[in-house]
Amino acid sequence: MAAPPRGALGSRRRQGSPVVDECIIELIKRTILKMSIAELMNNLRAWGFLTETELQTLPAKTTREYIALQVVHLCEAKQATINQAADLDIIYNHSNAKKRTWDVYQMSKPTDSEMNYIDVSEFKARFKKVIHSVMKNVTIHFKDFGDAMWIRLAWSQTSVKPNQYKPTFVVYHTQTPYIFISSLSNTFRPVLCQALLSAARYSHIQHMDLKSRCLDSLKDIVFKRFNQNLQAYHPKPLQERNYVPAILDPRVTYENLKEKERIHYLTRETFGDGPLPELEHASYRLETTFKGEPGIADKIEPLRCVVKFSGPNLLESFRSLAPSGVAEAPISSLLTCIPHRARNIFKISDKRPLQPTSSQATN
């Protein structure tokens, strides 16, 4: 029997199968089609909705489209709900977190002086209560991975069903003030932030100007798990070492080796030797005034521009600048301070002089 055409996954159902909401079936199908063949069976086993016997009926060597069709039939027979569909979506995004962009938020000012422990069950109940008190038509699902709580929210502002295909994901490590959020629109940001503050018992939340696709690297930065040597450079005296000339002219050899040693020392002193957090972007918004004659400078508007850096691993690229001869050592602290200051979005402006008070102006 030939496999059905690729476009017919959601259009055919076995006769006598229980009716399951089309949105649930479509969400399960889309989630499976996003998985690679290598991870598909592992994710289905982690899902736990299908038994091992049912998983064994799935063909080992075939297309994802055909496997998705078979899984859909099994889910229809077992009357899958939105809870199971959302759970599978969370599992997929947890194992493919790098396919999303994550923004970091920090909560502060605990309202309770004895905020040393947050009960997870109480957090979830308070979180859902705040969301549903403002917006009734929102689905909320939780899944714990170790000490990390994953929250999936599908939003809707009207009586229309929540959009399950464009959810917001929140990752929260309990007992910490840090929140990692992906795919949050400005429309729903206030209610989500209020729910997080209420559930975690904090009074203020703000964006840290830190974002990346690598969720683990963001955690390394805010939890201070990265190489602590990575910070603004503070010069130290170089130690004298014995150099072995590689060619006949010892003067040229000595100077080159000494300069290479200096660059290597400064680079290691600034960046350390270990792996660096993965960040793909850094932006610097400049608002600086023209430097020149006072009469001319006062009449010119501030210079405004945005400088952006991008690459698969910016910090590794910055570490290689001096050794490759692209930049002089030490590298500017504007580039090396990113993990130390836990931000990769900067605004650079001139320091404004203090304005005299009215009494000082009179005198």
C-alpha positions in Angstrom: 0.0 0.0 0.0 1.5 3.3 -1.1 2.0 6.1 1.4 -0.5 9.0 1.1 0.6 12.2 -0.6 2.4 14.7 1.5 -0.4 17.3 1.5 -3.0 14.9 2.8 -1.8 14.5 6.4 -4.7 16.4 7.9 -7.4 15.6 5.4 -7.9 11.9 5.9 -9.1 10.0 9.0 -9.8 6.4 9.6 -13.4 5.6 9.6 -14.8 5.2 13.1 -12.0 7.2 14.8 -13.2 9.5 17.6 -13.5 13.2 16.6 -10.6 15.3 17.9 -10.3 19.0 17.6 -8.7 19.8 14.2 -6.4 22.4 15.9 -5.0 19.7 18.2 -4.3 17.3 15.3 -2.7 20.1 13.3 -0.5 21.1 16.2 0.8 17.6 16.8 1.4 17.2 13.0 3.3 20.5 12.8 5.4 19.6 15.8 6.4 16.2 14.4 7.2 17.7 11.0 9.7 20.1 12.6 11.6 17.2 14.2 14.6 15.6 12.6 14.4 11.8 12.0 17.3 11.4 14.5 15.4 13.0 17.4 11.8 12.0 16.5 11.6 8.7 18.4 13.4 10.1 21.4 11.0 13.0 21.6 8.0 10.7 21.2 9.3 8.5 24.0 9.9 11.5 26.2 6.3 12.6 25.4 4.9 9.5 27.1 1.5 9.8 25.5 2.0 6.8 23.2 3.0 3.5 24.7 6.1 1.6 23.6 4.0 -0.9 21.8 2.3 1.9 19.8 5.7 3.4 19.0 6.9 0.0 17.7 4.2 0.1 15.1 5.7 3.2 13.5 7.9 2.3 10.5 11.6 2.8 11.1 12.6 3.8 7.6 10.2 6.2 6.0 9.5 9.9 5.8 8.5 12.3 8.6 5.3 13.0 6.8 4.2 9.3 6.9 5.3 9.0 10.6 3.3 12.2 11.4 0.2 10.6 9.7 0.5 7.5 11.7 1.0 9.4 15.0 -2.0 11.5 14.2 -4.1 8.4 13.7 -2.9 7.0 17.1 -3.7 10.3 18.8 -7.2 10.5 17.3 -7.9 7.0 18.6 -6.7 7.9 22.1 -8.6 11.3 21.9 -5.6 13.5 22.5 -6.3 16.8 24.1 -4.6 20.2 23.9 -2.7 19.3 27.0 -0.9 16.4 25.2 -0.3 18.5 22.1 1.2 21.4 24.1 3.3 19.0 26.1 4.8 17.6 22.8 5.5 21.1 21.6 7.3 22.0 24.8 9.5 18.9 24.6 10.4 19.8 21.0 11.3 23.4 21.9 13.3 22.3 24.9 15.5 20.1 22.8 15.7 22.7 20.1 16.0 25.9 22.2 18.6 27.4 19.8 15.9 27.7 17.1 14.3 30.5 19.1 15.6 33.9 20.3 15.5 34.4 24.0 15.3 37.7 26.0 16.4 37.9 29.6 14.4 39.7 32.2 15.3 40.3 35.8 13.0 40.6 38.8 13.9 42.6 41.8 12.6 44.0 45.2 11.0 40.9 46.8 7.8 42.0 48.5 8.3 39.5 51.3 11.5 39.8 53.4 11.5 36.0 53.8 11.6 35.1 50.2 14.0 32.2 50.3 11.7 29.5 48.9 8.9 29.5 46.3 6.5 26.6 46.2 6.2 25.4 42.6 2.6 24.4 42.9 1.7 27.8 44.4 3.7 29.6 41.7 1.7 27.8 38.9 -1.6 28.4 40.5 -1.0 32.2 41.1 0.4 32.5 37.6 -2.7 31.1 35.9 -5.0 33.0 38.2 -3.5 36.4 37.2 -3.5 35.6 33.5 -7.0 34.3 33.5 -8.3 37.2 35.6 -7.3 39.5 32.7 -7.6 37.3 29.6 -9.9 34.3 29.7 -9.1 32.8 26.4 -5.5 31.8 27.0 -4.1 28.3 27.3 -1.2 27.8 29.8 0.9 24.7 30.1 3.8 23.9 32.4 6.6 21.3 32.2 9.5 20.9 34.5 13.0 20.0 33.3 15.1 19.6 36.5 15.0 23.0 38.3 13.9 24.8 35.1 10.2 25.4 34.7 9.0 25.8 31.1 5.7 27.6 30.5 3.9 27.6 27.2 1.2 30.3 26.5 -1.1 30.5 23.5 -2.8 33.9 23.4 -6.1 35.3 22.1 -7.6 38.7 22.6 -11.1 37.8 21.3 -13.5 34.9 21.5 -11.5 33.2 18.8 -9.5 30.1 19.9 -6.0 30.8 21.1 -3.3 30.7 18.4 -1.5 27.5 19.2 0.9 27.9 16.3 2.6 31.0 17.7 3.0 30.5 21.4 5.1 32.3 23.9 7.7 30.3 25.9 8.9 31.2 29.3 11.8 29.5 31.2 12.0 30.2 34.9 14.5 28.7 37.4 12.7 28.9 40.7 14.5 30.6 43.6 16.2 33.0 41.1 15.1 36.4 39.8 15.8 35.6 36.1 13.3 34.9 33.4 14.0 33.8 29.8 11.2 34.6 27.3 10.8 33.8 23.6 8.2 35.2 21.1 6.4 37.7 23.3 4.6 40.5 21.6 4.2 43.9 23.1 0.5 43.4 23.4 0.8 40.6 26.0 4.0 41.7 27.8 2.2 43.6 30.6 -0.1 40.8 31.6 2.7 38.2 31.5 5.1 40.4 33.5 2.4 41.0 36.1 1.7 37.3 36.4 5.4 36.5 36.9 5.8 39.2 39.5 2.7 38.0 41.4 3.6 34.3 41.2 7.2 34.8 42.2 6.4 37.5 44.8 8.5 40.3 43.3 7.6 43.9 42.7 9.6 44.9 39.7 10.8 43.4 36.4 12.9 44.8 33.6 14.6 43.7 30.4 18.3 43.2 30.9 19.3 44.2 27.3 20.5 40.7 26.8 19.4 38.2 24.2 20.6 35.2 22.2 19.6 32.0 20.6 21.7 30.0 23.0 19.6 29.6 26.1 22.4 27.8 28.0 24.8 30.6 27.3 22.4 33.2 28.7 22.0 31.1 31.8 25.8 30.8 32.1 26.1 34.6 32.0 23.4 35.5 34.5 24.2 32.7 36.8 27.9 33.6 36.6 28.9 30.1 35.3 31.2 31.5 32.5 35.0 32.1 32.7 35.3 34.9 35.3 38.5 36.2 33.7 36.4 37.7 30.9 36.1 41.3 32.0 37.7 44.7 31.4 41.4 44.5 31.0 43.6 45.6 33.9 47.3 45.7 32.9 49.8 43.6 34.8 53.5 43.4 34.3 54.7 40.8 31.8 57.0 38.1 33.1 60.3 37.8 31.4 60.8 34.5 29.5 63.5 32.8 27.6 63.0 33.0 23.8 64.5 30.5 21.4 65.2 32.1 18.0 63.6 30.2 15.1 65.7 31.9 12.4 69.3 33.2 12.0 68.6 36.9 12.8 68.0 36.9 16.6 67.0 40.6 16.7 64.0 40.1 14.3 63.0 36.8 15.9 63.2 38.3 19.5 61.0 41.2 18.6 58.4 39.1 16.9 58.2 36.5 19.6 58.0 39.2 22.3 55.1 40.9 20.6 53.3 37.6 20.0 53.8 36.8 23.7 52.5 40.2 24.7 49.3 39.7 22.6 48.8 36.2 23.8 49.2 37.3 27.4 46.8 40.2 27.1 44.3 38.0 25.3 44.4 35.3 27.9 44.3 37.9 30.7 41.2 39.4 29.1 39.3 36.4 27.8 40.7 33.5 29.7 41.4 30.1 28.2 38.1 28.3 28.6 35.0 28.3 26.3 33.0 31.5 26.0 29.2 32.0 26.1 27.6 31.9 22.7 26.1 35.2 21.6 25.2 36.0 18.0 24.5 39.8 18.2 25.8 42.9 19.9 24.5 46.4 19.2 25.8 49.8 20.3 23.5 52.8 19.9 25.6 56.0 19.8 24.3 59.4 20.7 27.4 61.6 20.9 28.0 65.3 20.2 30.4 66.7 17.7 33.9 67.3 19.1 35.3 70.6 17.8 35.2 74.3 18.2 32.7 75.2 21.0 30.7 77.6 18.8 30.3 75.0 16.0 29.7 72.0 18.3 26.9 73.7 20.1 24.9 74.2 16.9 25.2 70.6 15.6 22.7 68.0 16.6 24.1 64.9 18.4 25.5 62.2 16.0 23.2 59.2 16.1 23.9 55.8 14.7 23.8 52.1 15.6 26.8 49.8 15.3 25.9 46.1 15.2 28.1 43.0 15.4 26.8 39.6 14.4 28.3 36.1 14.0 27.9 32.5 15.2 30.0 33.3 18.3 30.9 36.9 18.8 33.0 36.5 21.9 35.2 33.9 20.3 35.5 36.3 17.3 36.5 39.1 19.7 39.1 36.9 21.3 40.7 36.2 17.9 40.9 39.9 16.9 44.3 40.6 18.4 46.1 37.3 17.7 45.0 37.5 14.0 46.3 41.1 13.7 42.9 42.7 13.1 43.0 44.8 16.2 45.5 45.9 18.8 45.7 44.3 22.3 44.1 44.9 24.7 40.6 44.8 23.1 38.3 47.6 24.0 36.3 47.0 27.2 33.1 47.8 25.2 33.5 44.4 23.6 34.9 42.4 26.4 32.5 43.6 29.1 29.4 41.9 27.5 29.2 38.8 29.8 30.6 40.7 32.8 27.8 43.2 32.5 25.3 40.7 31.3 24.1 42.7 28.3 24.7 42.8 24.6 22.6 45.9 23.8 24.3 49.2 24.7 23.5 52.9 24.5 26.6 55.2 24.5 26.1 58.9 25.1 28.2 61.8 26.3 28.2 62.6 30.0 26.2 65.7 30.5 27.6 68.3 32.8 25.8 69.1 36.0 23.5 72.0 35.7 23.9 74.7 38.4 21.1 75.2 40.8 19.1 78.4 40.9 21.1 79.6 44.0 24.4 78.9 42.3 23.3 80.6 39.1 22.4 83.7 41.0 25.7 83.9 42.8 
